[in-house]
Amino acid sequence: MPLLRRAAVPLLLWAVAAAYCWWRVPAAARDRIWAEDGAVFLNGSLSGAPPWRPYDGYLHVVPRLVTDAIALVVPAGRWDIAITLAAVALVALVCALTWLLTADVIERPWVRAVVALAPVLLPAGATEALGNLANLHGFGLWLAFWLVLHRPASRAAAIAWAVAGLLVGLTEVAVVLLVPLMVLGWRDRLRWIPRAGLITGALAQLLATLLQPRPDKGDAAFSLIDLVAGYAGHAGGAAWTDDGGLAGLLVDLVGPVGLVVLLLPALVAAGLALRGGGPGVRAAALGLMVGSVLLWTASIAANGYPMVFAGWSGDQWRAGGVLRYGASSGLYLFAVPLVVLDLARSRNQRVVAAGAALLVLAASLLAARPATVAREQGPPWPATAELVERCSAAAGTAPREIAVQIAPDLPGWRVVLPCDRVR
C-alpha cells in the first residue's frame, strides 16, 4: 500500500499529461510520420541499423529503440499512430519522472505538479515538438536538468536514475551543457551515481561526433545583438505563445528592443529566487535561466542559423513563427516563474502565486491547439490496404519495396518499405 500511494500521483500526472498532449496534437497530424521519425529512425530499423548508429553527428538511442519496437510488433499501416502514441507516452513519462525528481527542490505539491507538467503546457510545444520522436531529445534535456539537481533517497533509486540518465545522455548531446551544474552537491557520492549515467552518455555522444562529425551547416557571422534578439523572440516567445505574433507586435510598437519584454517574467522570477529562495529554488531558477541561454546559443551555432533576428520586421516575426530551437530553450525559461511560485509564504503571496499560475495556464490553453503544425506539411501515412495495393504494383521488381513519402513533403523525406513487412 505505501508503494501504491507513492505511485498514485506520478501515475495520475502521467495520465493527465498523456491525454493533454494527445489532444494538443491535431488529428490531421497524428496520421503523419514526421521527418527523422521515418527517414532516419524507421528506415534504420528496416535496414537493420543498430540503435547506436549516429545521425547528423549525434546518437539518438531512445527514438531508434522505440521505432525498432514499433516496426517489430505493429502492422506497417499503423506505424503513424503508433509513433505518435509512443512520443506522447514518453513525454508524459518525463512529466511523471519530473514530479519525483523535484521532491527535494520544490516544497509545495501543487507547484511540483505544475512544474512537472511544464513539458506539455509549454505554449509553443504543439507546433513541432510534441507528438514525434524527432524532437524527444529536448524533453530528455529537461529531465536531465532535474536529474542533476536531485539527491536519490537510496542506492537502489540512484542506480535506477543512472539508467534513466544514461538513456537521456545517449539521446541528447546537449547534456554536456549541464556539466557545470554538477558542482552543486559535488561531495555527495549518492548524487554522482545518476550523474555518472549522464556523463557516460555524454562521453559516448562526444565519441560519436569525433568518429562521424556533424555535417557542416555553414558559418553564420556572430552577432550578439541578433543572438539576444533571437533568444528573446523565440525562447521568450515560446513561453507565452505558439507563433511569432506577440514578438511581431512588440517589434511593430517599439522595435527589436521590445522583445526583451518577453524575458521579463523569467528575469523577475529569477531575481526573486536569488533574493528570497532556499538553496534548491535558487539553484533551479538560476540553472534554468543560464541553461536556457546556453541551449539557445549552442543550437544556433551548431545549426549555422543566420544571425539576422534584430533586423526582422514585425511581419517577418509573424511569418517565421517560433523556431524549434526556441521551444527547447523556451521550456527552461517557461519553468523559471513556475519554480518561484514555491516561495509564496504569506496569504497575500499565495494569492499572487495562484494568480500567476492561472495566468500561465491561461497562456498555455490559448496556445494549446495551434492553427497549423509542421507535420501537416505532408501526406498522411497510407493504410494497410493502400500499402498492399502499392506492393502488388511493385511485384516483379528487385528488391521488392516501395518508397512512401512522409512529412515534410520534400525530396529525401521518405520511408523505403520492404513489401514483406506489409501485412
N, C-alpha and C positions, 0 to 999 in steps of 0.2 A: 504493500500500500504506500509506504513513503516514496518508493521509486515512481509509482504511478502518479502521485501528487506532484512530484518534481517534474515529471514529464508532461503534465497536463498543459501548462502554459506554453511551452515550446511547440507542442502538437497543435494547440489552438492557433498560435501565431502562424505556424506553417500552413494550416488550412485557410486562414484568412488571407495570408499573403498570396497563396496559390490561386485562390478564387479571384482576388482583386487583380492580380497580374494577368490571369487568363482573360478577364473582362476587358482589361486595358488594351490587349492585342486585338485589333479589329478582326471581325470574321473573315474579311477579304484577304487578310494577311496570314491567317492560320494555315491555309492550304497552299502556301507558297514556301518553297525552300530558299533560304537567303544565302547568297554569296558563298562564303567559305564553308558553310554547312554542307553544301552539295559539292562544289567544285574542288574542295580540298579534303574535307573530312569524310564525306560519303565516298568520293572517288578513291580516297586512300583505303577505306575499308574494303571496297570492292576489288581493289588491286592487291590486297594483302599487305599494305604498308603497316609497319609497326607503330604503336602509339607514340613512340619517342622520335618519330621522323620529324625534323624541323620543318617549319613553313615560314617563309619570309624572315629567316634568321632566328626564329624562336621555337620553343616547344609549346605544344597545345595538347597536353596529355589527356585532360579530362574530356574535352569535346571529342577527341578521337576515340576514347574508350566508350563514350556514350553512343556514338554513331556505329561503332563496331557491334555493340549490343543490339541496337535497333536494326541494323542490316541483317543480323543473325536471326532474330526472332520475330520481326514484324514483316508482314507482306509488303512488297515493294510499293503497292498502290496506296499504302497508308503511311509511308515514311514522312510525309509532310506534317501530318497531325502528330505523329509520334515524336518528331524532333521538337515541335512547338511545346508539347506537353512536357517533355523532358527538360527543356530550357526553363519553363515556368516552375516546374517542381524543384529544380536546382536553385533558382533564385529564392524561392520560398524557403528552402533549406538554409540558405545563407541568412535569411531573416531569423529563423529559429535559432541557429547557432550564435547569431549576434546577441540574442537575449541571454544566452548562457555566458558568453564572454564578457558581457558588460556588468556582471553581478558585482564585481569588486571595484567598479569605476563609478557607476551610477546608482544612487541610493533608492530613489523613488521608482516603484514598479511601473507606474504609468509612463514615466519618462523613458524608462528602459524599453517599454513596448513601442513607443513612438520611434525611438532611435532604431530599434530592431527592424521596424517596418520601412525605414528610410529608402532601402533599395527599390521597393515597389511604389513608394509615394513620390519619388523624385519626379517633378513635373515633366522634365524632358525625356524621361526614361522610355516612354512608349514609341517615340519617333523611330528609333532604330535599336536601342539597347535591349529591350525586353523581348522575350519570345523566340530568341535564336541562340545558338551555341557560339556563333562567331564573336559575340560581344560578352560572353560569360566571364571572360578573364577579368573584366573591370569590376565585377561583383566579387570575384576572388580577392582582388586587391583590397576591397572594403573589409572583407573578413580577415585578411592578413593584418590589417591595422589593429583590430581589436585583439587578435591573437598575440601580437607583440606586447600589448598593454596588460594582458591577462596573467594572473597568477593561478595556476591549476591548484585544485584542492588536494590532489593526491598524485602519487607517481603514476598510477593507472590512468588517471584523467590526463596527465601530462603526455603520456605515450599516445593516447587517442588523439589529442590535439596535434601531436607531432605528425601523425599520419595525415591529418587534415592539412597541416601546414606544408607537408611535402607535396601533396596533390596540387595545392594552390601554387606553390613555387614552380612546379613543373608545367604550369599552365599560364602564368603571368610573369613575364620577365621584369616588370616594374617593381616587384617585391624588393629589388635591390635598393630602391629609394627609402625603404623602411629601416635599413640597417642602422642609421644614426639614432633612431628611436630606441634601439635596443640598449642604449646606455642607461635607460631607466631600469632600476632594479637589477643592475648587472651582477651584483653579488649573490643574487638569489639563484641557486643552482636549479631549482624546480622550474623557474621561468625559461631556462635555457634548453629544456627538453623539447617543447614545441617550437621554440625559435630555431633549434637545430634542424627541424624538418624544413622550415622556410629557407634557411641558409643552404641546405643541401640542394633544394630545388633551384635556388638562385645560382648556385655554382654550376649545376647542370645546364641552366639557361646560358650562362656565360660560355661554357664549353661548346654548346651547340652553335652559338653565334660565332665563335672562333673557327669552328670546323666548316660551317656553312653560313658565311656572313650575309647579313640582310642586304638585299639589292639596293644599289644607290638610288635614292629618291630625289637626288638633286640638292644643291646647296642654296638655301634661301638666305639672303642678306639679313644679318641680325639687326633688329631694331627694338630697343627697349620700349619705346612708346607704343609700337604696334603689338609687342608681346603683352603689355599691360592692358591695352585696349581690347585685344582679343580675349584675354583672360576675363576681364570684367564683363564683356558682352556675351561670351559663350559659356564660361563656367558660372559666372554670376547670373546670367540669364537662365541657365539650365535649372537653377534652384527655384525659379519663380514662374517659368512659362515653358511651353513646348515648342516655341518658334522664336523668330527674331523680331517679333512685333514690338515688344517692350524696349528692346535695345534701339530699334529704329525710331521709336517715338522720342526717346531721350536724345538721340543724335539730332533729330529734327528740331528739338526745343533748344538745346544748349551746345550742341556739337559733341565730339567724341569724349570730352571731359565728363559729360553727363553719365557716361557708362559706369563711372565709379559708384553711382547711387546703388547699382545692383550688388555691390560688395558691402554696403554699409551694415545690413543686418548681421552678417557674419563678423565683420570687424568690431562692431559694438559688442556683440556677444563674446567674442574672444577677449576683449578688454575687461568685461565683467568677470569672466572666468579667471583671468590673471589677477584681478583685484580682490575678489572675494571667494574664489573657489578653492576646494581642497586639492591635494596633490593629484588625485585621479582626474578630476574635472579639468584642472589646468593642463595636465599633460594631454588629455584628449582634445581639448579645444585648440591648443597651440599646435599639436601634432596634425590635426585635421587641416588647419589653415596652411601650415608650411607644406604638408603633403600635397594639398590641392595645387599650390603654386608649382611645386617640383614636377608633379604629374603633368600639368598643362605644358610646362616648358619642355619636358622630355618628349612628350607626344608630338609637339610641333616640330622640334628639332629632328626627331627620328623619322618623321614623315616628310620633311622638307617642305612644309606648307609655306606658301608665300607670306611674308610679313607685310601685310597691307591693311590690317584692320583699322588703324587710326584714320585711314583715308576713305573708309566705306561711308557712303551716304546712308540715310535712313532707309531708302528703297533697297539698297544692297543688303542691309541687315535683314530686312523683311524677306527678301528673296533667298538669302543664304541660309536662314534658319540657324539652328544650334548645331555646331559640328559634333560628331560623335566623341571627339576628344574632350569636348566641353562637358558631356554627360558624365564621364568618369571623374574628372576633377570637380565637376559641379556637385557630385554626390557627397564628396568630402565637405565641400563648402555648405551644402544644404544641411548637413548634420550639426554644424557648429552651434547655431541657435537652439537646436533641439537638446543638445547635451547640456547647455547652460540653463535650461528650464529646471534642472535638478537643484539649482542654487536657491530657489524660492523657499523662504522660511516663514516670514510673517504672512498674515491673512491677505494683506494687500499685494504682496509679492506673488502669492499663489494665484490670486485673481488675474494679475497681469500675465503670469506664466500660462494659465489656462487660456487667456485671450490670445496669446502669441501662438499657442499650439493650434487653436481653432483657425487662426489666420493661415498658418502653414497648411493645415488640412484643406482649407478652402482653396488655396492656390493649387494644391495637388489635384483636387477634384475638378477644378475648372480646366485643368490641362490633362485630365485623365484619358480622354479619348481624342487624340489629335485628328485633324481633318484628313490628313494623309500620312502614311508611314512609308518608309523606304521600301519595305518588302512588297508593296502593291505595284512597284515598278517592274513587273514581270509576269509571266504566265503562271496559272495555278499548276500544281503538280498533277499529272494525269492519274485518273483512277485505274484500277487493275484492268478493267475491260479495255480501256484505250491502250494501255501498255501491251496487253496480249495482242491487240489488233496490229500495233506497230511492229511487234516482234514477228508476227505472221508475215507481214510485208517484207521483213528483212530475211526471210527464210532463203537459204542458199548462199548467203554471204558468209565470209570468214574474216575475222571472228564474228559470230552472230551476236550483235549488240546494237543498241540504239543510243543516240545522243539526245538527252532530254534537256531543253532549255530551262533555266531557273531564273530567279530574280537576283540582280537586276537584268533586264532584257538587253544584255550587251554581249558582244563576242567574248568567248573564253569562260563565261559563266554557264556551265552545263554539267550534267552528270552522265557519264558513259556507263550505261546499264547493260550488263550481260543478260541476254534473254533467258538463260537458265535460272536467273534469280526472280523471274516474274512467275508468280503462282497465285 
